[in-house]
Amino acid sequence: MIKICKFGGSSVASASQFRRVKEIVEADPERRFIVVSAVGKRDSSDNKITDLLLLANAHVTYHVDSAQLLDAIKARFVEIADDLGIAWPVAEKFDTFAADISKHSPEYVVSRGEWFTAHILAEYLGLPFVDAADVMIFHHNGTVDLERTAVRLKEAVQRKGAFVLPGFYGVTVDGSIKLFQRGGGDITGAILARCLDAGLYENWTDVSGFLSADPRIIENPRSIRRITFDEMRELSYMGASVLQEEAIFPVREANIPIQIKNTNRPDDVGTIIRETADSDVDEHLITGIAGKRDFLAVHIQKAHMSNEVGIVRRTLSIFERYGISIEHIPTGVDSFGVVVNGSDVKDSIYQIISDIRKEIAPDNVTVVDKLALVTVVGRNMSKRSGTSGKIFGALGEAGINIRLITQSSQEISIIVGVDNADFERAIEVIYDRFVSNEMVSHL
Ligand code: ASP
């Protein structure tokens, strides 16, 4: 089986992290295709090389001396390379790059973070280096040309058998370097997995996968062993993010599972993300809970609305006119709500309400702001009846007022709106009832 291993910045933040990476790669002969991010933070007060390169660009643009900054970047690479006994002339290569920095495009400059890191890692692992500029090809419109990229990558496999590939960048048709979004090393890994028809995409990071709740709210939350792509989208959208979202699509389409693993605790199982998880053993009712504060809901009520064709469309088109994207539309028989991000409408809400009054002629329009949404995600919820009732009951018993209820169409998530002030408490109550005491609740 072909396994793609992507190591994030924290996995290569120091020479000792490189040693861990080597142990991981050497522990499994199927780990032959390695994608790496730029050297990252050693601790929370440290800097990522990518951030420093972005800063160096800004210095160049504004004609501020960048020598000190470039020295700091060079020192990080040289320190690691010296410690690992790398023969490749890192300092010399860096000096050449730095001397010409103003001649390069900003994207080229930033991409050097992964380029240097991948060179060092390739030599350290004893594997060939393949430049993303030779294999990761972008269309004119900025999306990746999967066909041409697959051809180039397969050629590289033929020629080299195994390799280290820098993440985060590729090349456009006219030959210039193009970056993915921030965190885009995950995307490179996903594209490589897709193009080589990998059996598994291992994503090595500094956490042991997805947690079932935010550890800042729940102490030591249960980690999620298996999750479906749909469930992950729901949780990531509401703030529980481990993986660059765009990284999901290439592997999802090809039905390649992603395994999130912890470089610092390689024996932890991590989280497996795949299309379906039906035959799994750990059939938890709830996979995870996530949420965000500061939404706003506009509730519209009108008698016999259910017979009025087009009323929802007309209301939504008012929001569209103001360029506001809609988060949810909870509906009743003669009422419905439109939930949006509070910050998106802070300047336009009065105008929007006035337009709704004029164009929709509702009996009543009310606005609820400072609303937090808590999403309870679980592929198994649809199989067991009464889950939503239990969630609402638990919140009610805790004295938490539910302002809004909505459910995703595939029934994999239930979303409750509560006051911002009740946000953390709502998550605690749901976690307690359904995750901590899951065994008890099933007896
Ligand atoms: N180095 C890039 C960043 O910091 C890409 C990545 O880490 O995946 O965003």
Boltz pocket constraint, residues with backbone or C-beta under 6 A from the ligand:
constraints:
  - pocket:
      binder: B
      contacts: [[A, 8], [A, 9], [A, 37], [A, 38], [A, 48], [A, 50], [A, 51], [A, 113], [A, 167], [A, 168], [A, 181], [A, 182], [A, 183], [A, 184], [A, 185], [A, 186]]
      max_distance: 6.0
